[in-house]
Amino acid sequence: MSLSFISTSSVRLDRENMRRTIQTRLLLWGLGLFLSGLAVVFVAATRTVNADLVQETELRARRELTTIKWLIVHRPAFENEQEFDTWTKNLGDRLGTRITFIADGKVLADSMVAYTDLSGLDDHGPRPEIIAAASTTISMSRRYSDTLGRDMIYAALSLPPSAGLPRGVIRVAAPVSEITDRVGSLRTNFLLLTLLVLSVTGLLLLMMTRSASRSILAFSDMARDIGAGDYSRRIRQVPAGEFQGLATSVNTMADHIQEHIATIEDQRAQLGAMFEGLSEGVLVLDSFGRIESFNRAVAVWFPQLPAYTGRTPMEATMNLAIQDVVDQILAEPDTGLVENELALEGGLHLAISAVPFQDRKGVRKVVLVFHDVTETRRGERMLRDFVANASHQLRTPLTSIKGYAETLRASPPDDPDMVKSFLATIERNAGHMSDVVTSLLALAKSEQLKRTENRPVDAGEVLRQAAANLAPRAAKNQMRIKVELPVDPVFVRTDAEGLLHILHNLIENAAKYGPKETPITVSLTPEGKEAVFLVCDRGSGIPKEHRERIFERFYRVDENTIAGDGSAGLGLAICRQIVENYGGKISYVSRPEAGNDTSCFRFTLKMIPSVPEGLSDTGPAPTLPPNE
């Protein structure tokens, strides 16, 4: 009995030891697998959060930098540098950000340094973000600050001379320690949660022996899937109830990870949408100068790009200027920003900016940004033409005035009639110059009109006034003005003075250039939602090759002469500007009528319903302008 008892006891002891060994091994294996999965998740989550925090800090710095620049550019000038320094400190306190302004390497203001200590600061010109700000929109830099004694993220932006300040660089700084503290707090919380989960898991594993293998397999599979990037995996069914708490914790952790990944994917999608929605064209080239990707804007200018992905820009666009920029970037490793400009068919002008960059593998690539500068170049050309024409209009009569005046002073003629002729010539040219200046002022005034300030105007009443004002002028040329109006009043939203100016100019042109003893017809007709005005004469009209340009400033059919009647070539340009300010359109039409050519100017204005008496602007009194 004793030997049997000893044998039985030994067997029980061995089984107990074996059970404990199995439980220990299962516990160790389970904890090991679980820790492996948590380690993968921990590393991925902390890196992701750290990158998000750095990106958030940089985006905040960019927004603050752009806001500070806008505030400086749109405010009155500072009285002195100390006032600007005080303003900088107040703004920095409100934003919780260090703001620095550097001009020619010298710190003129700093929100965290006393004004009296600014002169003792080092030369900031060699700082990387200051150098980069001279050539890029916003430069970023991360380094140790000797002034504050900690790592900082710097963002710098070039500032043109504004608010009494010289050209310089605005810089904002954000401490890296804030990011480190937040990531450290996240790691601590994560570790505490992990320890808690491990404690519960260990207790449950000790209690679960029958279904331990299946439970461990389930967790092992999930850990493997999470490590492989499948963050949607969940433990749906736990064979042993002891693992239910751990399963819930792990599922919760997976939910959080999936939310972070979804956030990252959303941000990536937003960046993609921004990339496609940019009005500037963007072309990305690989290290060999071949097309890697592009956005929708550049594909509009070069529709053949989709078929040439993986080819060079020269092959895709057949434009040597683009290829020259790419070759320059690829040939010189130290090259930074390279700019050029090209002209395409249809008068399109594009400015090219090429910048090299390195991808995540350190491979050097190139980004080409295309800016549409067509309107800018068109405006520059119009300004040059405007200055040249204005100079020509004023210089010719001024030369005549000077010549006749010098003749009268140096060698006055003995014949009184010749003296009167000289003086009449001087007076006529001075009058022409006065008309040019008056027309320029009228054109400037027409460009400043705002439709929101207009009132309902009885168009028929203004048309009658214009006809009455110009009747004497037409009578001099043995012409009469015929007015055709609808039965019911027609109201338009404009101002009477501007409408009267348009009609005066068009009727006067008809009286000036129409044949004698012929009528001038001025009509008003409602068509749909528009009021149509026509001013017609029986003249031969304007040649077709000139009709598209007669509304340009200073343009005449005969561009080699300056009209002796005082015409400055601005009347139709003023008419077009006023009509467009009212939301209408003006054009020239020519049509045969009863065997005779009829030359007409047609313009439209939007009609409005009739208004109660007293609310409309009936316009000025029917008198000629003073300069007429």
Stockholm file with secondary structure:
# STOCKHOLM 1.0

chainA/1-628         MSLSFISTSSVRLDRENMRRTIQTRLLLWGLGLFLSGLAVVFVAATRTVNADLVQETELRARRELTTIKWLIVHRPAFENEQEFDTWTKNLGDRLGTRITFIADGKVLADSMVAYTDLSGLDDHGPRPEIIAAASTTISMSRRYSDTLGRDMIYAALSLPPSAGLPRGVIRVAAPVSEITDRVGSLRTNFLLLTLLVLSVTGLLLLMMTRSASRSILAFSDMARDIGAGDYSRRIRQVPAGEFQGLATSVNTMADHIQEHIATIEDQRAQLGAMFEGLSEGVLVLDSFGRIESFNRAVAVWFPQLPAYTGRTPMEATMNLAIQDVVDQILAEPDTGLVENELALEGGLHLAISAVPFQDRKGVRKVVLVFHDVTETRRGERMLRDFVANASHQLRTPLTSIKGYAETLRASPPDDPDMVKSFLATIERNAGHMSDVVTSLLALAKSEQLKRTENRPVDAGEVLRQAAANLAPRAAKNQMRIKVELPVDPVFVRTDAEGLLHILHNLIENAAKYGPKETPITVSLTPEGKEAVFLVCDRGSGIPKEHRERIFERFYRVDENTIAGDGSAGLGLAICRQIVENYGGKISYVSRPEAGNDTSCFRFTLKMIPSVPEGLSDTGPAPTLPPNE
#=GR chainA/1-628 SS CHHHHHHHHHHHHHHHHHHHHHHHHHHHHHHHHHHHHHHHHHHHHHHHHHHHHHHHHHHHHHHHHHHHHHHHHTSCCCSSHHHHHHHHHHHHHHHTSEEEEEETTEEEEETTSCGGGGGGSCCCTTSHHHHHHTTSSSEEEEEEETTTTEEEEEEEEEECSBTTBCSEEEEEEEEHHHHHHHHHHHHHHHHHHHHHHHHHHHHHHHHCCSSHHHHHHHHHHHHHHHHTTCTTCCCCCCSSGGGHHHHHHHHHHHHHHHHHHHHHHHHHHHHHHHHHHCSSEEEEECTTSCEEEECHHHHHHCTTGGGGTTSCHHHHHCCHHHHHHHHHHHHCTTCCCEEEEEEETTTEEEEEEEEEEECTTCCEEEEEEEEECHHHHHHHHHHHHHHHHHHHHHHHHHHHHHHHHHHHHHSCCSCHHHHHHHHHHHHHHHHHHHHHHHHHHHHHHHHTCCGGGCEEEEHHHHHHHHHHHHHHHHHHTTCEEEEECCSSCCEEEECHHHHHHHHHHHHHHHHHHSCTTCEEEEEEEEETTEEEEEEEESSCCCCGGGTTTTTSTTCCSSTTCCCTTCCCSCHHHHHHHHHHHTTCEEEEEEEEETTEEEEEEEEEEEEECCCCTTSSBCCSCSCCCTTC
#=GC SS_cons         CHHHHHHHHHHHHHHHHHHHHHHHHHHHHHHHHHHHHHHHHHHHHHHHHHHHHHHHHHHHHHHHHHHHHHHHHTSCCCSSHHHHHHHHHHHHHHHTSEEEEEETTEEEEETTSCGGGGGGSCCCTTSHHHHHHTTSSSEEEEEEETTTTEEEEEEEEEECSBTTBCSEEEEEEEEHHHHHHHHHHHHHHHHHHHHHHHHHHHHHHHHCCSSHHHHHHHHHHHHHHHHTTCTTCCCCCCSSGGGHHHHHHHHHHHHHHHHHHHHHHHHHHHHHHHHHHCSSEEEEECTTSCEEEECHHHHHHCTTGGGGTTSCHHHHHCCHHHHHHHHHHHHCTTCCCEEEEEEETTTEEEEEEEEEEECTTCCEEEEEEEEECHHHHHHHHHHHHHHHHHHHHHHHHHHHHHHHHHHHHHSCCSCHHHHHHHHHHHHHHHHHHHHHHHHHHHHHHHHTCCGGGCEEEEHHHHHHHHHHHHHHHHHHTTCEEEEECCSSCCEEEECHHHHHHHHHHHHHHHHHHSCTTCEEEEEEEEETTEEEEEEEESSCCCCGGGTTTTTSTTCCSSTTCCCTTCCCSCHHHHHHHHHHHTTCEEEEEEEEETTEEEEEEEEEEEEECCCCTTSSBCCSCSCCCTTC
//
